[in-house]
Amino acid sequence: MLSVLLIGMGKFGRELGERLLGMGDEVMIVDKNEDVVNALAPRYTNALIMNCMVIENLRSMDIPSFDVCVVAIGDDFQASLEITSNLKDLGAKRVVSKASTEIQRKFLTRAGADEVIYPDKDVAEKLAVTLNSANVINFIELDGEHSIFEIETPKKWLRKKLIDVNPRAKYGMNILTVKKGNAVISSIDGNYVFEEGDLIVVFGNTETILRFTNKQR
């Protein structure tokens, strides 16, 4: 369970807040819009109507006590930049800030953000991958070069053993696990035989796996 300070309750902030609550996290929300905070307050651990650009307001919240501080402001980049900087100055353990452009990412990083997210970019990238690879169910980008993919088992693998398919040597990817419906096989060995309906979770170079999945269409 995390202790989260969530600043900015626009569309993205609200969606993130709901997801965090669903995971059992303690979430304190802050926004300068009184109507927004009053409407959301009953659902959260704590809620404040406050202008976070005033450093004294931030100081009153005991910033170091939170596991992570999220700056989810989308319509005022100057505010996002100043709040990010002030949070780090006040001893925030981890600051995650929202950006809309690459330039914003650079400035937020310089201001001290530990992580910068692009909600729109991430959604667009995920859609582009799934549109180009019909058998990709899901994927998580780990860095600029590597990702974890959940994909349909290629038909030519069916009824074959993992050791005979040898995906690491032949296709440059590692099989992490196999999903059968709602069940996950936590550990598979070389004798595992792929079956119809199996979903495989693989790790490797993003471009390499995408080229592989495109060939399976």
C-alpha positions as CSV (number, residue, x, y, z in Angstrom):
1,M,0.0,0.0,0.0
2,L,1.3,3.4,-1.0
3,S,0.8,6.8,0.5
4,V,0.2,9.1,-2.5
5,L,-0.2,12.9,-2.8
6,L,-2.2,13.6,-6.0
7,I,-2.1,17.2,-7.2
8,G,-4.5,18.1,-10.0
9,M,-7.9,16.4,-10.3
10,G,-8.6,16.8,-14.0
11,K,-9.6,13.9,-16.2
12,F,-6.2,12.1,-15.8
13,G,-6.0,12.8,-12.1
14,R,-9.4,11.4,-11.4
15,E,-8.7,8.3,-13.4
16,L,-5.4,7.7,-11.7
17,G,-7.0,8.4,-8.3
18,E,-9.7,5.7,-8.9
19,R,-7.0,3.2,-9.9
20,L,-5.0,3.9,-6.8
21,L,-8.0,3.6,-4.6
22,G,-8.8,0.3,-6.2
23,M,-5.4,-1.0,-5.3
24,G,-5.9,-0.1,-1.7
25,D,-3.6,2.9,-1.6
26,E,-4.0,5.9,0.7
27,V,-4.5,8.9,-1.5
28,M,-4.6,12.6,-0.6
29,I,-6.0,14.8,-3.4
30,V,-5.3,18.5,-3.9
31,D,-6.8,20.9,-6.3
32,K,-7.5,24.7,-6.3
33,N,-11.1,24.1,-7.7
34,E,-13.4,24.0,-4.7
35,D,-16.3,22.3,-6.5
36,V,-14.0,19.5,-7.8
37,V,-12.5,18.8,-4.4
38,N,-15.9,18.8,-2.6
39,A,-17.3,16.4,-5.1
40,L,-14.4,13.9,-4.8
41,A,-13.5,14.3,-1.1
42,P,-15.7,11.6,0.4
43,R,-13.8,8.9,-1.6
44,Y,-10.3,9.8,-0.5
45,T,-8.2,9.6,2.6
46,N,-7.9,13.4,2.6
47,A,-8.7,16.3,0.3
48,L,-7.6,19.9,0.2
49,I,-8.6,23.0,-1.7
50,M,-5.2,24.6,-2.2
51,N,-3.0,26.5,-4.6
52,C,0.1,24.3,-4.6
53,M,2.2,27.0,-6.4
54,V,2.6,28.6,-2.9
55,I,5.4,26.7,-1.3
56,E,4.1,27.3,2.2
57,N,1.0,25.4,1.3
58,L,3.0,22.5,0.2
59,R,5.2,22.7,3.3
60,S,2.1,22.3,5.5
61,M,1.4,18.9,4.0
62,D,4.5,17.2,5.3
63,I,5.7,16.2,1.8
64,P,8.4,13.7,3.0
65,S,5.7,11.6,4.6
66,F,4.3,10.5,1.2
67,D,5.7,7.6,-0.8
68,V,5.1,9.3,-4.0
69,C,3.8,12.7,-5.2
70,V,2.0,13.0,-8.5
71,V,1.7,16.3,-10.3
72,A,-1.2,15.6,-12.7
73,I,-1.8,19.2,-13.8
74,G,-2.4,19.3,-17.6
75,D,-3.5,22.8,-18.4
76,D,-0.9,25.0,-16.7
77,F,2.7,23.9,-17.4
78,Q,4.3,26.7,-15.4
79,A,2.4,25.5,-12.3
80,S,3.4,21.9,-13.0
81,L,7.0,23.0,-13.3
82,E,7.1,25.1,-10.1
83,I,5.2,22.5,-8.1
84,T,7.6,19.7,-9.2
85,S,10.6,21.8,-8.2
86,N,9.1,22.7,-4.9
87,L,8.2,19.2,-4.0
88,K,11.8,18.1,-4.5
89,D,13.0,21.0,-2.5
90,L,10.7,20.0,0.4
91,G,12.1,16.5,0.4
92,A,9.7,14.5,-1.7
93,K,10.8,10.8,-2.0
94,R,9.5,10.4,-5.5
95,V,7.9,12.9,-7.9
96,V,6.0,11.8,-11.0
97,S,4.9,14.6,-13.3
98,K,2.6,14.7,-16.3
99,A,3.9,16.1,-19.6
100,S,2.3,16.8,-23.0
101,T,5.4,17.3,-25.1
102,E,9.1,16.3,-25.2
103,I,10.1,19.8,-24.3
104,Q,7.9,19.7,-21.2
105,R,9.5,16.3,-20.3
106,K,13.0,17.9,-20.4
107,F,12.0,20.8,-18.3
108,L,10.2,18.7,-15.7
109,T,13.2,16.4,-15.5
110,R,15.5,19.3,-14.9
111,A,13.1,20.6,-12.3
112,G,13.6,17.3,-10.4
113,A,10.9,15.0,-11.5
114,D,11.9,11.4,-10.9
115,E,9.6,10.2,-13.7
116,V,7.7,12.0,-16.4
117,I,4.6,10.4,-18.0
118,Y,2.9,11.1,-21.3
119,P,-0.7,9.8,-21.0
120,D,-1.7,10.7,-24.6
121,K,1.6,9.5,-26.1
122,D,1.4,6.2,-24.2
123,V,-2.1,5.6,-25.3
124,A,-1.2,6.4,-28.9
125,E,1.9,4.2,-28.9
126,K,-0.1,1.3,-27.4
127,L,-2.8,1.6,-30.0
128,A,-0.2,1.8,-32.8
129,V,1.4,-1.4,-31.6
130,T,-1.9,-3.3,-31.3
131,L,-3.1,-2.1,-34.7
132,N,0.1,-3.3,-36.4
133,S,0.2,-6.6,-34.6
134,A,-3.2,-8.2,-34.5
135,N,-1.9,-11.0,-32.1
136,V,-0.5,-8.6,-29.5
137,I,-2.9,-8.6,-26.5
138,N,-0.9,-6.2,-24.3
139,F,2.6,-4.8,-23.8
140,I,4.7,-2.9,-21.3
141,E,7.6,-0.8,-22.4
142,L,10.4,-1.1,-19.9
143,D,12.9,1.3,-21.5
144,G,13.6,2.7,-25.0
145,E,14.6,-0.7,-26.3
146,H,12.9,-3.5,-24.3
147,S,9.3,-4.5,-23.6
148,I,7.2,-7.3,-22.2
149,F,4.5,-8.5,-24.6
150,E,1.5,-10.7,-24.1
151,I,0.8,-12.3,-27.4
152,E,-1.2,-15.2,-29.0
153,T,0.9,-18.4,-29.4
154,P,1.9,-18.7,-33.1
155,K,0.1,-21.5,-34.8
156,K,3.3,-23.1,-35.9
157,W,4.3,-23.5,-32.2
158,L,1.2,-25.5,-31.3
159,R,1.8,-29.0,-30.1
160,K,5.5,-28.4,-29.9
161,K,7.8,-28.3,-26.9
162,L,9.3,-25.1,-25.7
163,I,12.8,-26.6,-26.1
164,D,12.1,-27.4,-29.7
165,V,10.7,-24.0,-30.5
166,N,13.7,-22.4,-28.8
167,P,12.4,-18.8,-29.0
168,R,15.5,-17.3,-27.4
169,A,17.9,-18.5,-30.0
170,K,15.6,-18.4,-33.0
171,Y,13.5,-15.3,-32.4
172,G,15.5,-13.3,-29.8
173,M,12.9,-13.4,-27.1
174,N,12.4,-15.0,-23.7
175,I,9.2,-16.7,-22.6
176,L,8.4,-15.5,-19.1
177,T,5.1,-17.4,-18.6
178,V,2.0,-18.8,-20.3
179,K,-1.6,-17.8,-19.6
180,K,-4.4,-20.3,-20.0
181,G,-7.7,-18.5,-19.6
182,N,-7.6,-16.9,-16.2
183,A,-4.8,-19.2,-15.0
184,V,-1.1,-18.3,-15.1
185,I,1.6,-20.9,-15.3
186,S,4.2,-19.5,-12.9
187,S,7.0,-21.7,-14.1
188,I,7.5,-23.5,-17.4
189,D,10.4,-25.7,-18.5
190,G,11.6,-26.9,-21.8
191,N,9.1,-29.8,-21.9
192,Y,6.1,-27.5,-21.9
193,V,3.9,-28.2,-24.9
194,F,2.1,-25.2,-26.4
195,E,-1.7,-25.6,-26.8
196,E,-4.5,-23.8,-28.7
197,G,-5.6,-20.8,-26.7
198,D,-2.3,-20.3,-24.9
199,L,-1.2,-16.7,-24.4
200,I,2.5,-16.2,-24.0
201,V,4.2,-13.5,-22.1
202,V,7.6,-12.7,-23.7
203,F,10.5,-10.3,-23.0
204,G,13.0,-8.9,-25.4
205,N,14.0,-6.1,-27.8
206,T,10.8,-4.2,-28.7
207,E,11.5,-3.9,-32.4
208,T,12.6,-7.6,-32.7
209,I,9.3,-8.8,-31.1
210,L,7.2,-6.5,-33.2
211,R,8.8,-7.8,-36.4
212,F,8.1,-11.3,-35.2
213,T,4.5,-10.6,-34.4
214,N,3.9,-8.9,-37.7
215,K,5.1,-12.0,-39.5
216,Q,2.4,-14.0,-37.7
217,R,-0.5,-12.0,-39.1
